[in-house]
């Protein structure tokens, strides 16, 4: 039911059906010597069994999880739930076929009211510790208990107003302490009980929640739209946390080994300093282009370029990667075959033949018929552009052009599209819950987020025009 990766790796990249894409690739990256934080994967078969047993975890699963946690504790020299130096983990989904953003993630699991104090003392960084704790309460409340994340956002807005700051990163340690208390009040009000202080209880319920997210409306809609059938369920990846939010020598990012819009053989992506990974993909903050990284840390950028080459040599295809930098040390959290536009698919396939990475038959098999139709994407008449004044500017997250009436919620987009209207979905940022609205719209416009945000990745895969980060 459970396979380890890290110092001891029990799976590999061929086991996608059992370990899910994320788990299989974490094991594979470890086996080729890349820096992957250790952890373990609960199989897709276990997810199927969970549903067969009426949404109950199979007998013996948590015993296996406890053994794997014990092995992680020995590797890391920390104890799960230790009030003085806690081992913290992330819990992430991972189906056999990539479903970007459609299932759930929880970070910093293992913190409680005592462990957060220990973490602050151990790291000498009180702000970091309480930032990690507030993120856990928010994610756990949202993912595990179904508390609308807007309730947490409202509490955060109140704290930012109190301290007269605009950005999350500008809230001082004292403000984050207050925020944790406010989040616990939000949690108690909507759940009817206090935030759980037992790390093992947190982990057990988080595993159930990730299994449960397989049949969430957004995941079912995405599988229907993509025509995905015959899958067992999602795997669950439990992985030792590395932190991109410990200070200005830390960060996180998402990148593609080639440009997913054009196919150009150029490293393409975004990163945020002093942040955790969900900040990038959720589109909450507008990140910096990865090309600007040398100004921040030349060595990390050089290492990322080396890893880009290693991954393309190994997988012989363009990769979509996630990474975190903790106090100047780079860690790889994910690789998967990158979603791309039709034009990019053609260019990447042709270039890889020229580079002798693949043969011509393989190249042809990599260009679905639907991708060829994307080559005919519309564009605006240059003369029309000259006559009209631009209202705002954003990032070209997915190419093409579209015209429609604005719809400000996913439901509105669906309803109006069903009536035959062409609509543009306009949001501050999109979330996976917006998937039906995104599919119904002829284009997507967001005020925050970047080229690797959820909206951008999904829109490119569907060949829909998307402009992100247009809030300026």
C-alpha positions in Angstrom: 0.0 0.0 0.0 3.0 2.4 0.7 6.2 2.9 -1.3 9.2 5.0 -0.1 11.2 7.5 -2.1 14.3 9.4 -1.0 17.4 7.7 0.5 15.6 4.3 0.0 13.5 4.3 -3.2 11.0 1.5 -3.8 9.4 2.6 -7.1 10.3 4.1 -10.4 8.9 6.1 -13.3 7.3 3.1 -15.0 4.8 2.7 -12.1 2.5 5.6 -12.9 -0.7 3.5 -12.7 0.1 2.4 -9.1 2.1 5.4 -7.7 0.4 8.1 -9.8 2.4 10.5 -12.0 3.8 12.5 -9.2 4.9 9.6 -7.0 6.4 7.7 -9.9 8.4 10.8 -11.0 9.6 11.6 -7.4 11.0 8.0 -7.2 12.5 8.4 -10.7 14.1 11.7 -10.0 15.6 10.3 -6.8 17.0 7.3 -8.8 18.8 9.6 -11.2 20.5 11.6 -8.4 18.4 14.8 -8.2 17.8 16.5 -4.8 14.3 15.2 -3.8 13.1 15.6 -0.1 12.3 12.0 1.1 8.8 10.7 1.6 6.4 8.0 0.7 3.5 7.3 -1.7 0.2 5.7 -0.8 -0.9 3.8 -4.0 -3.9 4.5 -6.3 -5.1 0.9 -5.4 -5.4 2.1 -1.8 -7.7 4.9 -3.0 -9.9 2.4 -4.9 -10.1 0.3 -1.8 -11.0 3.4 0.3 -14.1 3.9 -1.9 -14.9 0.2 -2.0 -15.0 0.2 1.8 -17.4 3.1 2.0 -14.8 5.9 2.3 -12.9 4.1 5.1 -9.1 3.7 5.1 -8.1 0.1 4.5 -7.1 -1.9 7.6 -3.3 -1.7 8.3 -2.7 1.4 6.2 -2.0 3.8 9.1 0.4 1.1 10.6 2.3 1.2 7.3 2.2 5.0 7.4 3.6 5.0 11.0 6.5 2.8 9.9 7.4 5.1 7.0 7.1 8.1 9.3 9.6 6.4 11.7 12.0 5.9 8.8 11.7 9.6 7.8 12.3 10.6 11.4 15.6 8.6 11.5 16.7 10.1 8.2 15.9 13.7 9.2 16.8 13.6 12.9 13.5 15.0 13.8 10.3 13.7 15.4 6.8 14.0 13.9 4.8 16.0 16.6 8.0 16.9 18.6 7.2 20.2 20.4 10.9 21.3 20.2 12.0 20.3 16.7 9.1 18.9 14.7 9.3 17.0 11.5 6.7 18.5 9.1 5.3 17.0 5.9 3.3 17.9 2.9 0.4 15.8 1.7 -0.3 15.9 -2.1 -2.5 14.1 -4.6 -1.1 12.5 -7.7 -3.2 10.6 -10.3 -1.7 8.5 -13.0 -2.6 11.2 -15.6 -1.8 14.8 -14.8 -4.8 16.9 -13.6 -3.2 20.3 -12.8 -4.7 21.9 -9.7 -7.8 19.7 -9.6 -7.0 17.8 -6.4 -5.7 18.8 -3.1 -2.5 19.7 -1.3 -1.8 20.4 2.4 1.5 21.9 3.5 3.3 22.1 6.9 1.3 19.3 8.4 2.5 18.3 11.9 2.4 21.8 13.5 0.3 22.6 16.5 0.3 25.3 19.2 3.4 23.8 20.9 5.3 22.7 17.9 5.1 26.2 16.3 6.9 27.6 19.3 9.6 24.9 19.0 10.0 25.6 15.3 10.4 29.3 16.0 13.0 28.7 18.6 14.9 26.1 16.6 15.1 28.2 13.5 15.5 31.5 15.3 12.8 32.8 12.9 9.5 33.4 14.6 7.9 35.0 11.6 8.6 31.9 9.4 7.1 29.6 12.1 3.9 31.4 12.4 3.6 31.9 8.6 3.9 28.1 8.2 1.2 27.6 10.9 -1.3 30.0 9.5 -0.9 28.3 6.1 -1.6 24.9 7.6 -4.7 26.0 9.4 -6.0 27.7 6.2 -5.2 24.7 4.0 -6.4 22.1 6.5 -9.6 24.0 7.1 -10.3 24.4 3.4 -9.2 21.0 2.1 -10.1 18.7 5.0 -13.0 20.4 6.6 -14.5 22.3 3.7 -14.3 25.8 5.2 -14.5 28.3 2.4 -11.0 29.9 2.0 -12.6 33.3 1.7 -13.3 33.3 5.4 -9.6 33.0 6.0 -8.8 35.6 3.4 -11.2 38.0 5.2 -9.3 37.5 8.5 -6.0 38.1 6.7 -7.3 41.3 5.2 -8.2 42.5 8.6 -4.7 41.8 9.9 -3.0 43.5 6.9 -5.2 46.6 7.4 -4.3 46.7 11.1 -0.6 46.7 10.3 -1.1 49.0 7.3 0.6 46.6 4.8 -0.4 45.4 1.4 1.6 42.2 0.9 1.5 39.0 2.9 5.3 39.1 3.2 5.1 42.5 5.0 3.0 41.3 7.9 5.4 41.1 11.0 5.7 38.1 13.3 3.4 39.6 15.8 0.7 40.0 13.2 1.1 36.4 12.0 0.7 35.2 15.6 -2.6 37.2 15.8 -3.6 35.7 12.4 -3.1 32.2 13.7 -5.5 32.9 16.5 -8.0 34.5 14.1 -7.7 31.5 11.8 -8.3 29.1 14.7 -11.5 31.1 15.5 -12.6 30.9 11.9 -12.0 27.1 12.0 -13.9 26.6 15.2 -16.8 28.7 14.1 -17.3 26.8 10.8 -16.2 23.3 11.9 -17.7 23.2 15.4 -14.5 22.0 17.1 -11.0 23.3 17.7 -8.1 22.9 15.2 -6.7 19.4 15.9 -3.5 19.4 18.0 -2.6 15.7 17.2 -0.3 15.5 14.2 -1.3 11.9 13.6 -4.9 12.9 13.5 -4.1 15.7 11.1 -2.3 13.2 8.8 -5.0 10.6 8.8 -7.7 13.1 8.0 -5.5 14.7 5.3 -5.0 11.3 3.6 -8.8 10.8 3.6 -9.3 14.3 2.2 -6.9 13.8 -0.7 -8.6 10.5 -1.5 -11.9 12.3 -1.3 -10.7 15.0 -3.7 -10.6 12.4 -6.4 -14.4 12.7 -6.6 -14.7 16.4 -6.0 -16.9 18.2 -8.6 -13.8 20.0 -10.1 -11.9 16.7 -10.6 -14.9 15.0 -12.1 -15.5 17.9 -14.4 -11.8 17.9 -15.5 -11.8 14.2 -16.2 -15.1 14.5 -18.2 -13.7 17.4 -20.3 -10.4 15.6 -20.9 -12.1 12.2 -21.6 -10.2 10.4 -18.9 -11.6 7.0 -18.0 -10.4 3.7 -16.4 -8.3 5.3 -13.6 -8.2 3.7 -10.1 -8.1 7.0 -8.2 -5.3 9.2 -6.8 -2.2 8.3 -5.0 -1.2 10.3 -1.9 2.4 11.6 -1.6 3.6 12.4 1.9 6.9 14.3 1.7 9.3 15.9 4.1 8.8 19.7 4.0 11.4 22.0 2.7 10.7 25.7 3.1 10.7 28.5 0.6 9.3 31.0 3.2 12.1 31.1 5.7 13.6 34.4 4.5 15.1 36.2 1.5 17.5 33.4 0.7 14.6 31.1 0.2 12.0 30.8 -2.6 9.9 28.6 -4.8 9.0 28.3 -8.4 7.5 26.5 -11.4 9.2 26.2 -14.7 9.1 24.5 -18.1 12.2 23.2 -19.7 11.0 24.9 -23.0 8.5 27.6 -23.7 5.0 25.9 -23.5 3.4 28.5 -25.7 5.8 28.6 -28.6 8.1 25.6 -28.1 11.2 27.7 -28.1 14.2 25.9 -26.5 14.5 28.4 -23.7 14.1 27.9 -19.9 10.7 29.3 -19.1 9.1 29.8 -15.7 8.5 31.9 -12.6 9.6 32.1 -9.0 8.8 33.9 -5.8 11.2 34.8 -3.1 10.2 34.0 0.5 7.1 32.0 -0.5 5.7 28.5 -0.6 4.8 26.6 -3.8 1.1 27.1 -3.7 1.6 30.9 -3.9 2.9 30.5 -7.4 0.4 28.0 -8.9 -2.6 29.5 -7.2 -1.9 32.9 -8.8 -2.3 34.7 -5.5 0.9 36.8 -6.1 2.3 37.7 -9.5 5.8 36.1 -9.6 9.1 37.1 -11.2 10.3 35.5 -14.5 12.8 32.8 -13.9 15.1 34.6 -16.3 15.6 37.2 -13.6 16.8 34.7 -11.1 20.5 35.3 -11.7 20.1 38.7 -10.1 18.9 37.0 -7.0 21.0 33.8 -6.9 23.3 32.9 -9.9 24.3 29.5 -8.4 20.7 28.3 -8.1 19.9 29.4 -11.6 22.9 27.6 -13.0 21.9 24.4 -11.1 18.4 24.7 -12.4 19.7 24.8 -16.0 21.8 21.7 -15.3 18.7 19.9 -14.0 16.7 21.1 -17.1 19.3 19.2 -19.2 19.3 16.1 -17.1 15.5 15.8 -17.1 15.2 16.3 -20.9 17.9 13.8 -21.5 16.2 11.3 -19.2 12.5 11.8 -20.3 13.2 13.0 -23.9 10.3 15.5 -23.6 9.6 19.0 -22.3 9.1 18.9 -18.6 7.0 21.0 -16.1 8.9 21.2 -12.8 8.3 22.5 -9.3 11.2 23.5 -7.0 11.9 25.1 -3.7 15.0 26.8 -2.4 15.6 26.5 1.4 18.4 28.8 2.7 20.3 28.6 -0.6 19.8 24.8 -1.2 17.7 23.6 -4.2 15.2 20.8 -4.0 13.0 19.3 -6.7 9.4 18.6 -5.8 7.9 17.5 -9.1 8.5 16.8 -12.7 5.9 15.9 -15.3 5.4 16.1 -19.1 4.5 19.7 -19.6 1.2 20.8 -21.2 1.7 22.9 -24.3 -0.1 24.7 -27.1 -0.5 23.1 -30.5 2.2 25.3 -32.0 4.6 24.4 -29.2 3.9 20.7 -29.6 4.9 20.9 -33.3 8.0 23.0 -32.6 9.2 20.8 -29.7 8.7 17.6 -31.6 10.6 18.9 -34.6 13.4 20.3 -32.5 13.8 17.1 -30.5 14.1 15.1 -33.8 16.9 17.6 -34.9 18.6 17.1 -31.4 18.4 13.3 -31.9 16.4 12.9 -28.7 13.5 11.2 -30.5 12.8 9.7 -33.9 10.3 11.0 -36.5 7.7 8.4 -35.7 7.7 9.4 -32.0 7.5 13.1 -33.0 4.4 12.5 -35.0 2.8 10.5 -32.1 3.3 13.5 -29.8 1.1 15.8 -31.9 -2.6 15.1 -31.3 -5.1 16.1 -34.0 -6.6 18.7 -31.6 -3.2 20.4 -31.3 -3.1 20.9 -35.1 -6.3 22.8 -35.0 -4.8 25.2 -32.4 -2.3 26.3 -35.2 -5.3 28.2 -36.6 -5.9 30.2 -33.4 -7.4 33.7 -34.1 -5.4 36.9 -33.6 -6.4 40.5 -33.6 -6.1 42.6 -36.8 -3.1 44.9 -36.3 -5.2 47.8 -37.8 -7.9 47.3 -35.2 -5.3 47.3 -32.4 -4.1 50.7 -33.6 -7.6 52.2 -33.6 -8.4 51.0 -30.0 -6.9 51.9 -26.7 -5.8 49.1 -24.4 -7.6 49.1 -21.0 -4.8 47.1 -19.3 -1.8 44.9 -20.0 -1.1 41.5 -18.7 1.0 38.4 -19.3 0.4 36.3 -22.4 -0.3 33.1 -20.5 -1.9 31.3 -23.5 -1.8 32.5 -27.1 -4.6 33.5 -29.4 -7.3 36.2 -29.3 -10.9 36.2 -28.2 -13.9 38.5 -27.9 -16.8 38.1 -25.6 -18.9 39.6 -22.8 -17.3 39.5 -19.3 -18.5 36.9 -16.8 -17.3 37.4 -13.3 -18.0 33.9 -11.8 -17.6 30.4 -13.2 -21.4 29.7 -12.8 -22.2 32.9 -14.8 -19.8 31.8 -17.6 -21.4 28.4 -17.8 -25.0 29.7 -17.8 -24.4 32.4 -20.4 -22.4 30.0 -22.6 -25.3 27.6 -22.5 -27.5 30.4 -23.9 -25.1 30.8 -26.9 -23.2 33.8 -25.6 -19.4 34.1 -26.0 -18.0 35.1 -22.6 -14.6 36.0 -21.2 -14.2 34.6 -17.6 -12.8 37.5 -15.6 -11.4 36.7 -12.1 -8.9 38.0 -9.6 -7.3 34.5 -9.9 -8.8 31.2 -11.0 -9.1 28.2 -8.7 -9.7 24.6 -9.7 -13.4 25.1 -8.7 -13.7 27.4 -11.8 -12.9 24.6 -14.2 -16.4 24.4 -15.8 -16.4 28.2 -16.3 -13.0 28.1 -17.8 -14.0 25.5 -20.3 -17.2 27.3 -21.2 -15.5 30.7 -21.8 -13.8 31.7 -25.0 -11.0 33.4 -23.0 -9.7 33.9 -19.5 -8.5 37.2 -17.8 -7.1 37.3 -14.3 -5.8 40.3 -12.3 -3.1 38.3 -10.4 -1.0 35.3 -11.2 1.5 34.6 -13.8 2.5 32.4 -16.7 2.7 29.2 -14.6 -0.5 29.8 -12.6 -3.4 27.3 -12.6 -5.3 29.4 -15.2 -2.3 29.5 -17.5 -1.5 25.8 -17.4 -5.1 24.7 -18.0 -5.8 27.3 -20.7 -2.7 26.3 -22.7 -3.8 22.6 -22.5 -7.2 23.6 -24.0 -5.9 26.1 -26.5 -7.8 28.9 -24.9 -6.6 32.5 -24.9 -5.5 33.6 -21.4 -4.1 36.9 -20.1 -2.9 36.7 -16.5 -1.6 39.3 -14.0 -3.5 42.2 -15.6 -4.3 44.0 -12.4 -1.9 46.9 -12.9 
